[in-house]
Amino acid sequence: MLYTPIQFRNIELKNRWVMSPMCMYSCENGLANDFHFVHYGSRSQGGTGLVVVEATGVEPRGRITNHCMGIWTDEQAEKLQKIVEFVHQNSDSKIGIQLAHAGRKGSTWNNIQIPIEEGWETLAPSPIPYHPTERIPHVLTVEEIKEQVQNFKTAARRAVKAGFDVIEIHGAHGYLLHQFLSPLSNIRTDEYGGSFENRIRFLLEVVDVVNEELNEDVALFVRISGTEYAENGWDIESSIELAKILKNHKVDLVDVSSGGNIHGVKIPVFDGYQVPLSSQVRNQAEVKTGAVGLIKSTEQAEEILQKGEADLIFIAREILRNPYIAVQGSFEMKEDCFFPHQYLRAKISS
């Protein structure tokens, strides 16, 4: 199954390997540069079915750090378009981008909040900082929430124009959309807080306006935290209910990660530790899912798919260690996978 194609709208991925979005903290003014060109291009040369560009801020305050990527200007989108064109012209890979807003977890460096003079005022649904020592974030008004929805819409428009095949909305890891989902970080009493329906409203509004910018040639994924490992917080049952609703809002896949919203929680980490969350969402909400989290080998990835626990395999650290894991896995399994024609003399014959 790992080397079986899969379709989302009109987009066909040649295999189930996905390079998970990972921040590189290497931009100036949100602009992609030569590092990013090589970084993403090399993974496409390794046979990965889908390469997803790192969390990309929909506005300057949406970044985690001063060196995170952005797509709030045309110049930023044009830099990204060069990467997209290389991937399309030189591989079988599709390429996606993760649109994000850091919310109260922004204005940091090395996971420490930087002074406001060097950073910016952070935003949140409620006046609750991620860490007690951090500044109280600015509480978004309803009008400001609507402005952020439009920021995602404009970012999606730029991403489509740049040629991306997949848009992923970042609703996980304690960033702004996740902050609204969780009853621990969202204590609002208006239409964006309180009930489950109110707490998911912001995310659904973002999904709907992003979909307005898409067509059948661009698929839509949403990344969520399956649980935040905190009592009375966002949990797997909430994720399953959300996934059912996302399916009805034309979301093609739910990328299931976990954690990130509550400081100091204990997360049980082991190989494939988030796969059971993907499995529960997939099988109870009847949606396509991506599994992520310490997936390290072809055998492990194949087993996840065979057991029906996910539809795509998102890998992060392992693809940093080995950009060619997809094509090397195809050698092991005697399966077909893209291999650069310039390198054919090195291809292992079956």
Buried (B, 14 or more C-beta within 10 A) or exposed (E): BBBEEBEBBEBEBBBBBBBBBBBBBBBEEBBBBEEBBEBBBBBBBBBBBBBBBBBBBBBBBBBBBBBBBBBBBEEBBBBBBBBBEBBBEBBBBBBBBBBBBBBBBBBBBEEEBBEEEEBBEBBBBBEBBBEEEBBEBBEBEEEEBEEBBBBBBBBBBBBBEBBBBBBBBBBBBBBBBBBBBBBBBBEBEEEBBBEBEBBBBBBBBBBEBBBEBBEEEBBBBBBBBBBBBBEEBBBBEBBBBBBBBBBEBBBBBBBBBBBBBBBEBEEEEEEBBBBBBBBBBBEBBEBBBBBBBBBBBBEBBBBBBEEEBBBBBBBBEBBBEBBBBBBBBBBEBEBEBBBBEEEEEEBEEE
